Amino acid sequence: MDLNDEDLIRRVVEDGDQRAYAQLVRRYQSQLRFSLRQLCNGDQGLADDMAQEAFIKAYKALPAFRGDARFSTWLYRIAYNLVMSHKRKNAPEVDQEAVDRAQAEESVEEAHQLGMARDLNSAMGELSDAQRQAVHLCMQRGFSHEEAATIMKLPLGTVKSHVNRARAKLQSLLQPWREEVAGG
């Protein structure tokens, strides 16, 4: 029998039922790990570590879960906080001149050969962290704007603004590619 999240949470909190929590983990681990890989720039090991830590933190904090948001939203918020904390602790200093030199050396021919995936990743890199995260949560993971606002701890209007600005910027950045495809 598949229980809903609320029943599983109640069993964990009231009865100490670890099997119920294991079912919650199974239910959300794949989605969470996928999202964390996006937030961790494809680093699967780091994403797995962050997911494990998020599930541990969630388990310990489960008695304090109020149910104001869905369990998945609450869990993503915990994971998001862990990743942001990790990034702050481990942020390298960027040598912008070296980045600019490397970009200047890349030939136009190489850019064409790498195709749309690279162009999209590059365009996503032009977005602010907040815009990229809002796009990921709303457009790739399917969270509503309200849920993304809860996860990111931002006002709803700010999340909507991040998504709209990101869309406009992506359309602008990808316009040359779209014209090339349409013309070719």
ZAFISE-347848 format. One record per atom (N, C-alpha, C): residue in one letter; atom name; x, y, z. Coordinates in Angstrom, 2 decimals, m for minus. Example, Ala and Ser with C-alpha at 12.3 -4.5 7.8 and 13.67 -1.06 7.14 Angstrom:
{'A','N',{13.19,m5.69,7.80}},
{'A','CA',{12.30,m4.50,7.80}},
{'A','C',{13.20,m3.30,7.80}},
{'S','N',{12.85,m2.25,7.08}},
{'S','CA',{13.67,m1.06,7.14}},
{'S','C',{12.90,0.03,7.87}},
END
This chain:
{'M','N',{0.85,m1.19,0.00}},
{'M','CA',{0.00,0.00,0.00}},
{'M','C',{0.89,1.24,0.00}},
{'D','N',{0.67,2.12,m0.97}},
{'D','CA',{1.43,3.35,m1.08}},
{'D','C',{0.75,4.45,m0.27}},
{'L','N',{1.43,4.91,0.78}},
{'L','CA',{0.88,5.97,1.62}},
{'L','C',{1.31,7.32,1.07}},
{'N','N',{0.51,8.36,1.34}},
{'N','CA',{0.90,9.69,0.92}},
{'N','C',{1.98,10.23,1.86}},
{'D','N',{2.59,11.34,1.46}},
{'D','CA',{3.70,11.90,2.24}},
{'D','C',{3.30,12.19,3.68}},
{'E','N',{2.10,12.75,3.87}},
{'E','CA',{1.66,13.13,5.21}},
{'E','C',{1.57,11.92,6.13}},
{'D','N',{1.02,10.82,5.61}},
{'D','CA',{0.91,9.60,6.42}},
{'D','C',{2.29,9.04,6.75}},
{'L','N',{3.19,9.07,5.77}},
{'L','CA',{4.55,8.57,6.02}},
{'L','C',{5.25,9.44,7.07}},
{'I','N',{5.10,10.74,6.95}},
{'I','CA',{5.73,11.65,7.91}},
{'I','C',{5.17,11.41,9.31}},
{'R','N',{3.86,11.25,9.40}},
{'R','CA',{3.24,10.98,10.70}},
{'R','C',{3.82,9.70,11.30}},
{'R','N',{3.97,8.66,10.50}},
{'R','CA',{4.52,7.40,10.99}},
{'R','C',{5.96,7.56,11.49}},
{'V','N',{6.73,8.38,10.78}},
{'V','CA',{8.12,8.60,11.20}},
{'V','C',{8.15,9.36,12.52}},
{'V','N',{7.38,10.44,12.59}},
{'V','CA',{7.42,11.31,13.78}},
{'V','C',{6.77,10.64,14.99}},
{'E','N',{5.61,10.05,14.80}},
{'E','CA',{4.88,9.49,15.94}},
{'E','C',{5.35,8.10,16.35}},
{'D','N',{5.71,7.28,15.37}},
{'D','CA',{6.05,5.89,15.66}},
{'D','C',{7.52,5.56,15.49}},
{'G','N',{8.31,6.52,15.00}},
{'G','CA',{9.72,6.24,14.76}},
{'G','C',{9.92,5.22,13.65}},
{'D','N',{9.00,5.14,12.72}},
{'D','CA',{9.01,4.15,11.65}},
{'D','C',{10.04,4.53,10.59}},
{'Q','N',{11.21,3.88,10.64}},
{'Q','CA',{12.27,4.19,9.69}},
{'Q','C',{11.95,3.69,8.29}},
{'R','N',{11.13,2.66,8.18}},
{'R','CA',{10.72,2.18,6.85}},
{'R','C',{9.88,3.23,6.15}},
{'A','N',{9.09,3.96,6.90}},
{'A','CA',{8.28,5.03,6.31}},
{'A','C',{9.20,6.12,5.74}},
{'Y','N',{10.27,6.44,6.48}},
{'Y','CA',{11.20,7.45,5.97}},
{'Y','C',{11.95,6.92,4.75}},
{'A','N',{12.30,5.65,4.78}},
{'A','CA',{12.97,5.04,3.63}},
{'A','C',{12.08,5.15,2.39}},
{'Q','N',{10.79,5.03,2.57}},
{'Q','CA',{9.87,5.17,1.43}},
{'Q','C',{9.88,6.61,0.90}},
{'L','N',{9.95,7.59,1.80}},
{'L','CA',{10.06,8.99,1.36}},
{'L','C',{11.36,9.20,0.59}},
{'V','N',{12.44,8.61,1.08}},
{'V','CA',{13.73,8.74,0.40}},
{'V','C',{13.63,8.14,m1.01}},
{'R','N',{13.10,6.94,m1.10}},
{'R','CA',{12.96,6.29,m2.42}},
{'R','C',{12.09,7.15,m3.35}},
{'R','N',{11.08,7.76,m2.81}},
{'R','CA',{10.14,8.55,m3.60}},
{'R','C',{10.82,9.79,m4.21}},
{'Y','N',{11.74,10.40,m3.49}},
{'Y','CA',{12.30,11.68,m3.92}},
{'Y','C',{13.77,11.68,m4.27}},
{'Q','N',{14.50,10.59,m4.03}},
{'Q','CA',{15.95,10.64,m4.20}},
{'Q','C',{16.38,10.89,m5.65}},
{'S','N',{15.75,10.27,m6.60}},
{'S','CA',{16.17,10.46,m8.00}},
{'S','C',{15.96,11.90,m8.46}},
{'Q','N',{14.79,12.44,m8.17}},
{'Q','CA',{14.50,13.82,m8.56}},
{'Q','C',{15.44,14.79,m7.86}},
{'L','N',{15.68,14.56,m6.58}},
{'L','CA',{16.55,15.46,m5.82}},
{'L','C',{17.98,15.39,m6.35}},
{'R','N',{18.48,14.19,m6.59}},
{'R','CA',{19.84,14.05,m7.10}},
{'R','C',{19.98,14.71,m8.47}},
{'F','N',{18.97,14.56,m9.32}},
{'F','CA',{19.01,15.21,m10.64}},
{'F','C',{19.10,16.73,m10.48}},
{'S','N',{18.26,17.29,m9.63}},
{'S','CA',{18.28,18.74,m9.41}},
{'S','C',{19.60,19.19,m8.82}},
{'L','N',{20.10,18.42,m7.89}},
{'L','CA',{21.37,18.80,m7.27}},
{'L','C',{22.52,18.74,m8.26}},
{'R','N',{22.48,17.80,m9.20}},
{'R','CA',{23.53,17.77,m10.24}},
{'R','C',{23.50,19.08,m11.03}},
{'Q','N',{22.31,19.59,m11.28}},
{'Q','CA',{22.20,20.87,m11.99}},
{'Q','C',{22.80,22.00,m11.14}},
{'L','N',{22.46,22.01,m9.87}},
{'L','CA',{22.98,23.06,m8.98}},
{'L','C',{24.47,22.92,m8.71}},
{'C','N',{24.99,21.69,m8.83}},
{'C','CA',{26.41,21.41,m8.57}},
{'C','C',{27.20,21.37,m9.88}},
{'N','N',{26.66,21.96,m10.92}},
{'N','CA',{27.34,22.05,m12.22}},
{'N','C',{27.79,20.70,m12.75}},
{'G','N',{26.93,19.69,m12.59}},
{'G','CA',{27.21,18.37,m13.14}},
{'G','C',{28.08,17.48,m12.29}},
{'D','N',{28.53,17.94,m11.14}},
{'D','CA',{29.39,17.14,m10.26}},
{'D','C',{28.52,16.11,m9.53}},
{'Q','N',{28.48,14.89,m10.07}},
{'Q','CA',{27.60,13.86,m9.54}},
{'Q','C',{27.98,13.46,m8.11}},
{'G','N',{29.26,13.38,m7.82}},
{'G','CA',{29.70,13.01,m6.48}},
{'G','C',{29.24,14.03,m5.45}},
{'L','N',{29.43,15.30,m5.77}},
{'L','CA',{29.00,16.36,m4.86}},
{'L','C',{27.49,16.35,m4.72}},
{'A','N',{26.79,16.15,m5.83}},
{'A','CA',{25.32,16.12,m5.80}},
{'A','C',{24.84,14.97,m4.91}},
{'D','N',{25.46,13.81,m5.03}},
{'D','CA',{25.08,12.67,m4.20}},
{'D','C',{25.34,12.95,m2.72}},
{'D','N',{26.49,13.57,m2.43}},
{'D','CA',{26.81,13.93,m1.04}},
{'D','C',{25.79,14.91,m0.48}},
{'M','N',{25.44,15.91,m1.30}},
{'M','CA',{24.47,16.91,m0.86}},
{'M','C',{23.09,16.28,m0.66}},
{'A','N',{22.72,15.34,m1.53}},
{'A','CA',{21.42,14.66,m1.38}},
{'A','C',{21.39,13.86,m0.09}},
{'Q','N',{22.46,13.12,0.16}},
{'Q','CA',{22.52,12.33,1.39}},
{'Q','C',{22.43,13.23,2.62}},
{'E','N',{23.17,14.32,2.59}},
{'E','CA',{23.14,15.25,3.72}},
{'E','C',{21.76,15.88,3.88}},
{'A','N',{21.09,16.18,2.76}},
{'A','CA',{19.75,16.77,2.81}},
{'A','C',{18.77,15.79,3.44}},
{'F','N',{18.84,14.52,3.07}},
{'F','CA',{17.93,13.53,3.64}},
{'F','C',{18.19,13.34,5.14}},
{'I','N',{19.45,13.39,5.53}},
{'I','CA',{19.78,13.27,6.96}},
{'I','C',{19.23,14.47,7.73}},
{'K','N',{19.47,15.67,7.20}},
{'K','CA',{18.96,16.88,7.85}},
{'K','C',{17.44,16.86,7.92}},
{'A','N',{16.80,16.43,6.84}},
{'A','CA',{15.34,16.38,6.81}},
{'A','C',{14.83,15.39,7.85}},
{'Y','N',{15.48,14.25,7.96}},
{'Y','CA',{15.06,13.25,8.94}},
{'Y','C',{15.13,13.81,10.36}},
{'K','N',{16.24,14.47,10.66}},
{'K','CA',{16.41,15.05,12.00}},
{'K','C',{15.42,16.17,12.28}},
{'A','N',{15.06,16.91,11.23}},
{'A','CA',{14.16,18.06,11.40}},
{'A','C',{12.69,17.70,11.16}},
{'L','N',{12.41,16.46,10.82}},
{'L','CA',{11.05,16.07,10.47}},
{'L','C',{10.02,16.40,11.56}},
{'P','N',{10.34,16.27,12.85}},
{'P','CA',{9.34,16.65,13.86}},
{'P','C',{8.94,18.13,13.78}},
{'A','N',{9.82,18.97,13.22}},
{'A','CA',{9.52,20.39,13.11}},
{'A','C',{8.80,20.72,11.79}},
{'F','N',{8.64,19.75,10.90}},
{'F','CA',{7.95,19.98,9.63}},
{'F','C',{6.50,20.32,9.91}},
{'R','N',{6.08,21.52,9.46}},
{'R','CA',{4.74,22.02,9.76}},
{'R','C',{3.73,21.67,8.68}},
{'G','N',{4.20,21.29,7.52}},
{'G','CA',{3.28,20.97,6.45}},
{'G','C',{2.74,22.19,5.72}},
{'D','N',{3.37,23.34,5.90}},
{'D','CA',{2.95,24.56,5.19}},
{'D','C',{3.18,24.41,3.69}},
{'A','N',{4.20,23.66,3.34}},
{'A','CA',{4.52,23.37,1.94}},
{'A','C',{4.54,21.85,1.78}},
{'R','N',{4.61,21.40,0.54}},
{'R','CA',{4.74,19.96,0.33}},
{'R','C',{6.08,19.49,0.88}},
{'F','N',{6.15,18.22,1.25}},
{'F','CA',{7.39,17.66,1.75}},
{'F','C',{8.51,17.84,0.72}},
{'S','N',{8.21,17.63,m0.57}},
{'S','CA',{9.24,17.75,m1.60}},
{'S','C',{9.79,19.17,m1.65}},
{'T','N',{8.94,20.16,m1.50}},
{'T','CA',{9.38,21.56,m1.51}},
{'T','C',{10.29,21.83,m0.31}},
{'W','N',{9.88,21.32,0.84}},
{'W','CA',{10.67,21.49,2.07}},
{'W','C',{12.03,20.80,1.91}},
{'L','N',{12.04,19.60,1.36}},
{'L','CA',{13.28,18.86,1.15}},
{'L','C',{14.19,19.58,0.16}},
{'Y','N',{13.62,20.09,m0.94}},
{'Y','CA',{14.42,20.83,m1.92}},
{'Y','C',{15.01,22.08,m1.27}},
{'R','N',{14.26,22.72,m0.38}},
{'R','CA',{14.77,23.91,0.30}},
{'R','C',{15.99,23.56,1.15}},
{'I','N',{15.91,22.45,1.86}},
{'I','CA',{17.05,22.01,2.67}},
{'I','C',{18.25,21.75,1.76}},
{'A','N',{18.04,21.02,0.69}},
{'A','CA',{19.12,20.69,m0.24}},
{'A','C',{19.71,21.95,m0.89}},
{'Y','N',{18.83,22.85,m1.29}},
{'Y','CA',{19.26,24.11,m1.89}},
{'Y','C',{20.15,24.89,m0.93}},
{'N','N',{19.73,24.97,0.33}},
{'N','CA',{20.54,25.67,1.34}},
{'N','C',{21.90,25.02,1.51}},
{'L','N',{21.94,23.69,1.51}},
{'L','CA',{23.22,22.99,1.64}},
{'L','C',{24.16,23.32,0.48}},
{'V','N',{23.63,23.31,m0.74}},
{'V','CA',{24.46,23.60,m1.90}},
{'V','C',{24.95,25.05,m1.87}},
{'M','N',{24.06,25.98,m1.55}},
{'M','CA',{24.46,27.39,m1.50}},
{'M','C',{25.52,27.61,m0.42}},
{'S','N',{25.37,26.95,0.71}},
{'S','CA',{26.36,27.06,1.77}},
{'S','C',{27.70,26.48,1.31}},
{'H','N',{27.65,25.34,0.65}},
{'H','CA',{28.87,24.72,0.12}},
{'H','C',{29.55,25.64,m0.90}},
{'K','N',{28.76,26.24,m1.78}},
{'K','CA',{29.32,27.14,m2.80}},
{'K','C',{29.98,28.36,m2.16}},
{'R','N',{29.33,28.90,m1.13}},
{'R','CA',{29.92,30.07,m0.46}},
{'R','C',{31.25,29.71,0.18}},
{'K','N',{31.32,28.54,0.80}},
{'K','CA',{32.55,28.11,1.47}},
{'K','C',{33.67,27.82,0.48}},
{'N','N',{33.33,27.35,m0.70}},
{'N','CA',{34.33,26.88,m1.65}},
{'N','C',{34.43,27.72,m2.92}},
{'A','N',{33.94,28.95,m2.87}},
{'A','CA',{33.95,29.79,m4.07}},
{'A','C',{35.38,30.23,m4.40}},
{'P','N',{35.87,29.86,m5.58}},
{'P','CA',{37.21,30.31,m5.98}},
{'P','C',{37.14,31.74,m6.47}},
{'E','N',{38.28,32.38,m6.44}},
{'E','CA',{38.34,33.72,m7.02}},
{'E','C',{38.50,33.56,m8.52}},
{'V','N',{37.71,34.30,m9.27}},
{'V','CA',{37.72,34.19,m10.72}},
{'V','C',{38.71,35.17,m11.32}},
{'D','N',{39.57,34.66,m12.19}},
{'D','CA',{40.50,35.50,m12.94}},
{'D','C',{39.78,35.87,m14.24}},
{'Q','N',{39.08,37.00,m14.23}},
{'Q','CA',{38.25,37.38,m15.37}},
{'Q','C',{39.08,37.57,m16.63}},
{'E','N',{40.31,38.05,m16.49}},
{'E','CA',{41.15,38.22,m17.68}},
{'E','C',{41.44,36.88,m18.34}},
{'A','N',{41.71,35.86,m17.54}},
{'A','CA',{41.97,34.53,m18.09}},
{'A','C',{40.73,33.97,m18.78}},
{'V','N',{39.57,34.21,m18.18}},
{'V','CA',{38.31,33.76,m18.78}},
{'V','C',{38.11,34.46,m20.12}},
{'D','N',{38.33,35.77,m20.15}},
{'D','CA',{38.17,36.53,m21.39}},
{'D','C',{39.14,36.06,m22.47}},
{'R','N',{40.41,35.78,m22.09}},
{'R','CA',{41.40,35.30,m23.05}},
{'R','C',{40.98,33.94,m23.62}},
{'A','N',{40.51,33.05,m22.75}},
{'A','CA',{40.10,31.73,m23.20}},
{'A','C',{38.92,31.82,m24.16}},
{'Q','N',{37.99,32.70,m23.87}},
{'Q','CA',{36.83,32.87,m24.75}},
{'Q','C',{37.26,33.46,m26.09}},
{'A','N',{38.22,34.37,m26.09}},
{'A','CA',{38.68,35.00,m27.33}},
{'A','C',{39.40,33.99,m28.21}},
{'E','N',{40.08,33.03,m27.62}},
{'E','CA',{40.84,32.03,m28.38}},
{'E','C',{39.95,30.97,m29.01}},
{'E','N',{38.76,30.81,m28.53}},
{'E','CA',{37.85,29.80,m29.07}},
{'E','C',{37.39,30.22,m30.46}},
{'S','N',{37.58,29.37,m31.42}},
{'S','CA',{37.23,29.74,m32.79}},
{'S','C',{35.73,29.61,m33.04}},
{'V','N',{35.27,30.33,m34.03}},
{'V','CA',{33.86,30.28,m34.40}},
{'V','C',{33.52,28.88,m34.89}},
{'E','N',{34.45,28.26,m35.61}},
{'E','CA',{34.22,26.91,m36.13}},
{'E','C',{33.95,25.92,m35.00}},
{'E','N',{34.73,25.98,m33.93}},
{'E','CA',{34.53,25.08,m32.80}},
{'E','C',{33.15,25.30,m32.17}},
{'A','N',{32.74,26.54,m32.08}},
{'A','CA',{31.43,26.85,m31.47}},
{'A','C',{30.31,26.22,m32.28}},
{'H','N',{30.41,26.25,m33.61}},
{'H','CA',{29.38,25.64,m34.45}},
{'H','C',{29.35,24.13,m34.28}},
{'Q','N',{30.51,23.52,m34.17}},
{'Q','CA',{30.58,22.07,m34.07}},
{'Q','C',{29.99,21.56,m32.77}},
{'L','N',{30.07,22.33,m31.73}},
{'L','CA',{29.57,21.86,m30.44}},
{'L','C',{28.06,21.93,m30.33}},
{'G','N',{27.40,22.71,m31.18}},
{'G','CA',{25.95,22.67,m31.30}},
{'G','C',{25.16,23.36,m30.20}},
{'M','N',{23.88,23.07,m30.27}},
{'M','CA',{22.91,23.74,m29.41}},
{'M','C',{23.12,23.48,m27.94}},
{'A','N',{23.50,22.27,m27.57}},
{'A','CA',{23.66,21.97,m26.14}},
{'A','C',{24.68,22.89,m25.51}},
{'R','N',{25.77,23.07,m26.18}},
{'R','CA',{26.80,23.96,m25.63}},
{'R','C',{26.33,25.40,m25.63}},
{'D','N',{25.64,25.80,m26.70}},
{'D','CA',{25.13,27.17,m26.76}},
{'D','C',{24.13,27.42,m25.63}},
{'L','N',{23.29,26.44,m25.38}},
{'L','CA',{22.33,26.60,m24.30}},
{'L','C',{23.03,26.66,m22.95}},
{'N','N',{24.00,25.78,m22.73}},
{'N','CA',{24.76,25.81,m21.47}},
{'N','C',{25.48,27.15,m21.31}},
{'S','N',{26.03,27.62,m22.40}},
{'S','CA',{26.72,28.91,m22.35}},
{'S','C',{25.73,30.03,m22.04}},
{'A','N',{24.59,29.98,m22.70}},
{'A','CA',{23.57,31.01,m22.44}},
{'A','C',{23.10,30.93,m20.99}},
{'M','N',{22.92,29.71,m20.50}},
{'M','CA',{22.52,29.56,m19.09}},
{'M','C',{23.59,30.14,m18.17}},
{'G','N',{24.85,30.03,m18.58}},
{'G','CA',{25.95,30.60,m17.79}},
{'G','C',{25.93,32.11,m17.74}},
{'E','N',{25.25,32.72,m18.69}},
{'E','CA',{25.14,34.18,m18.71}},
{'E','C',{24.08,34.68,m17.73}},
{'L','N',{23.25,33.79,m17.27}},
{'L','CA',{22.21,34.18,m16.32}},
{'L','C',{22.82,34.33,m14.93}},
{'S','N',{22.18,35.09,m14.11}},
{'S','CA',{22.61,35.17,m12.72}},
{'S','C',{22.30,33.83,m12.05}},
{'D','N',{22.95,33.56,m10.93}},
{'D','CA',{22.68,32.31,m10.21}},
{'D','C',{21.19,32.19,m9.89}},
{'A','N',{20.61,33.27,m9.44}},
{'A','CA',{19.19,33.25,m9.05}},
{'A','C',{18.30,32.97,m10.27}},
{'Q','N',{18.62,33.57,m11.41}},
{'Q','CA',{17.84,33.32,m12.62}},
{'Q','C',{17.98,31.86,m13.05}},
{'R','N',{19.21,31.35,m13.04}},
{'R','CA',{19.47,29.97,m13.45}},
{'R','C',{18.73,28.99,m12.54}},
{'Q','N',{18.76,29.25,m11.24}},
{'Q','CA',{18.08,28.37,m10.29}},
{'Q','C',{16.57,28.44,m10.45}},
{'A','N',{16.04,29.64,m10.68}},
{'A','CA',{14.60,29.79,m10.86}},
{'A','C',{14.15,29.06,m12.13}},
{'V','N',{14.92,29.19,m13.20}},
{'V','CA',{14.60,28.49,m14.45}},
{'V','C',{14.66,26.98,m14.23}},
{'H','N',{15.70,26.54,m13.55}},
{'H','CA',{15.83,25.10,m13.30}},
{'H','C',{14.63,24.57,m12.52}},
{'L','N',{14.28,25.25,m11.44}},
{'L','CA',{13.18,24.77,m10.60}},
{'L','C',{11.84,24.82,m11.33}},
{'C','N',{11.57,25.92,m12.02}},
{'C','CA',{10.25,26.11,m12.64}},
{'C','C',{10.13,25.42,m14.00}},
{'M','N',{11.15,25.51,m14.82}},
{'M','CA',{11.03,25.02,m16.19}},
{'M','C',{11.58,23.60,m16.37}},
{'Q','N',{12.58,23.23,m15.59}},
{'Q','CA',{13.14,21.89,m15.74}},
{'Q','C',{12.55,20.90,m14.73}},
{'R','N',{12.33,21.34,m13.51}},
{'R','CA',{11.82,20.43,m12.47}},
{'R','C',{10.31,20.51,m12.32}},
{'G','N',{9.68,21.53,m12.88}},
{'G','CA',{8.22,21.60,m12.86}},
{'G','C',{7.61,22.16,m11.58}},
{'F','N',{8.40,22.80,m10.75}},
{'F','CA',{7.84,23.43,m9.56}},
{'F','C',{7.07,24.67,m9.98}},
{'S','N',{6.02,24.98,m9.24}},
{'S','CA',{5.28,26.22,m9.49}},
{'S','C',{6.15,27.39,m9.04}},
{'H','N',{5.78,28.58,m9.47}},
{'H','CA',{6.53,29.76,m9.02}},
{'H','C',{6.48,29.87,m7.49}},
{'E','N',{5.32,29.55,m6.92}},
{'E','CA',{5.17,29.63,m5.47}},
{'E','C',{6.12,28.66,m4.76}},
{'E','N',{6.21,27.44,m5.29}},
{'E','CA',{7.10,26.44,m4.68}},
{'E','C',{8.56,26.85,m4.84}},
{'A','N',{8.91,27.38,m6.01}},
{'A','CA',{10.28,27.85,m6.23}},
{'A','C',{10.60,29.00,m5.28}},
{'A','N',{9.63,29.88,m5.04}},
{'A','CA',{9.84,30.99,m4.11}},
{'A','C',{10.12,30.45,m2.70}},
{'T','N',{9.38,29.42,m2.31}},
{'T','CA',{9.60,28.81,m1.00}},
{'T','C',{10.99,28.18,m0.94}},
{'I','N',{11.35,27.44,m1.97}},
{'I','CA',{12.66,26.77,m1.99}},
{'I','C',{13.79,27.79,m1.95}},
{'M','N',{13.65,28.85,m2.74}},
{'M','CA',{14.73,29.84,m2.84}},
{'M','C',{14.65,30.91,m1.75}},
{'K','N',{13.59,30.87,m0.93}},
{'K','CA',{13.37,31.88,0.12}},
{'K','C',{13.38,33.28,m0.46}},
{'L','N',{12.60,33.44,m1.53}},
{'L','CA',{12.47,34.74,m2.18}},
{'L','C',{10.99,35.05,m2.31}},
{'P','N',{10.65,36.34,m2.42}},
{'P','CA',{9.25,36.68,m2.67}},
{'P','C',{8.80,36.12,m4.02}},
{'L','N',{7.52,35.80,m4.12}},
{'L','CA',{6.97,35.23,m5.34}},
{'L','C',{7.25,36.12,m6.55}},
{'G','N',{7.05,37.41,m6.41}},
{'G','CA',{7.28,38.34,m7.52}},
{'G','C',{8.73,38.33,m7.99}},
{'T','N',{9.65,38.14,m7.07}},
{'T','CA',{11.07,38.09,m7.42}},
{'T','C',{11.36,36.85,m8.25}},
{'V','N',{10.80,35.72,m7.86}},
{'V','CA',{11.01,34.48,m8.63}},
{'V','C',{10.41,34.63,m10.03}},
{'K','N',{9.19,35.17,m10.11}},
{'K','CA',{8.58,35.37,m11.42}},
{'K','C',{9.44,36.30,m12.28}},
{'S','N',{9.98,37.32,m11.66}},
{'S','CA',{10.84,38.26,m12.37}},
{'S','C',{12.11,37.56,m12.86}},
{'H','N',{12.71,36.72,m12.00}},
{'H','CA',{13.91,35.97,m12.40}},
{'H','C',{13.61,35.08,m13.60}},
{'V','N',{12.48,34.38,m13.57}},
{'V','CA',{12.12,33.48,m14.67}},
{'V','C',{11.88,34.29,m15.95}},
{'N','N',{11.14,35.37,m15.86}},
{'N','CA',{10.84,36.18,m17.04}},
{'N','C',{12.09,36.82,m17.63}},
{'R','N',{12.95,37.34,m16.77}},
{'R','CA',{14.19,37.95,m17.27}},
{'R','C',{15.10,36.90,m17.88}},
{'A','N',{15.14,35.72,m17.26}},
{'A','CA',{15.97,34.63,m17.79}},
{'A','C',{15.47,34.21,m19.16}},
{'R','N',{14.16,34.06,m19.31}},
{'R','CA',{13.59,33.69,m20.61}},
{'R','C',{13.97,34.71,m21.68}},
{'A','N',{13.80,35.99,m21.34}},
{'A','CA',{14.10,37.05,m22.31}},
{'A','C',{15.59,37.03,m22.67}},
{'K','N',{16.43,36.85,m21.68}},
{'K','CA',{17.87,36.84,m21.93}},
{'K','C',{18.26,35.62,m22.76}},
{'L','N',{17.68,34.46,m22.45}},
{'L','CA',{17.98,33.26,m23.22}},
{'L','C',{17.52,33.42,m24.67}},
{'Q','N',{16.34,33.98,m24.87}},
{'Q','CA',{15.85,34.20,m26.23}},
{'Q','C',{16.80,35.11,m27.00}},
{'S','N',{17.26,36.15,m26.34}},
{'S','CA',{18.18,37.09,m26.98}},
{'S','C',{19.51,36.42,m27.29}},
{'L','N',{20.06,35.69,m26.32}},
{'L','CA',{21.35,35.04,m26.50}},
{'L','C',{21.30,33.93,m27.55}},
{'L','N',{20.17,33.26,m27.65}},
{'L','CA',{20.04,32.14,m28.59}},
{'L','C',{19.49,32.56,m29.95}},
{'Q','N',{19.16,33.84,m30.12}},
{'Q','CA',{18.59,34.32,m31.39}},
{'Q','C',{19.52,34.04,m32.57}},
{'P','N',{20.82,34.30,m32.49}},
{'P','CA',{21.69,33.99,m33.64}},
{'P','C',{21.63,32.50,m34.03}},
{'W','N',{21.57,31.64,m33.05}},
{'W','CA',{21.49,30.20,m33.32}},
{'W','C',{20.16,29.88,m34.00}},
{'R','N',{19.07,30.46,m33.49}},
{'R','CA',{17.75,30.21,m34.09}},
{'R','C',{17.71,30.69,m35.54}},
{'E','N',{18.33,31.85,m35.81}},
{'E','CA',{18.37,32.37,m37.19}},
{'E','C',{19.19,31.47,m38.08}},
{'E','N',{20.31,30.96,m37.56}},
{'E','CA',{21.15,30.05,m38.34}},
{'E','C',{20.42,28.77,m38.69}},
{'V','N',{19.71,28.22,m37.72}},
{'V','CA',{18.95,26.99,m37.95}},
{'V','C',{17.83,27.25,m38.96}},
{'A','N',{17.13,28.34,m38.81}},
{'A','CA',{16.02,28.67,m39.71}},
{'A','C',{16.54,28.96,m41.13}},
{'G','N',{17.69,29.58,m41.21}},
{'G','CA',{18.26,29.92,m42.52}},
{'G','C',{18.97,28.76,m43.18}},
{'G','N',{19.39,27.76,m42.38}},
{'G','CA',{20.20,26.65,m42.92}},
{'G','C',{19.39,25.54,m43.31}},
END
